[in-house]
Amino acid sequence: MLPESIPMDWLCAEYVADDLLRASGLVAPGSLEFRAGVQTLALTILLSRAGGDGTGTDGWLRRTAHDHPWSSWVEERLAEAGAGLPSSDLDLARDTWRRLRATELRAADLAGLAGLAGPRGIDEERQVWLPAWQLGVALGHLALHLC
């Protein structure tokens, strides 16, 4: 049996997220965008598994959908003491969420998602500063669709 200090749930979620994002080929591994995508997807995987509310691709797709309040969901799950996660996993999840909120990345204006930008869609030339989690959710969702 492994000691509780090894965050196995987090490590497994991060491994799956990394594998999905690499396989999708959306962004260069090692980039800040890649890291935001991995961390966001790992949080989604970990908190979905811990709460029993939809594991696997279908559940993760629902959680990362553009119209889903992902950030509120994460905060609720973490406030519930991580839905029964071991303390080592919960500590990493909370630290990851703090960094994702505090970090901003320059990216295409995602306000164009879901038809909000009109008939032309997203203007990739228009760059804005986004919270890392917001870009990560979009990358994670696209990676899940591609894999």
Secondary structure, DSSP 8 states (H G I E B T S, - for coil): ---TTS-HHHHHHHHHHHHHHHHHTSS-TTSHHHHHHHHHHHHHHHHHHHHTS--HHHHHHHHHSTTS-HHHHHHHHHHTGGGG--HHHHHHHHHHHHHHHH-EEEEE-GGGGGGTT-TT---TT-EEEEEHHHHHHHHHHHHHHH-
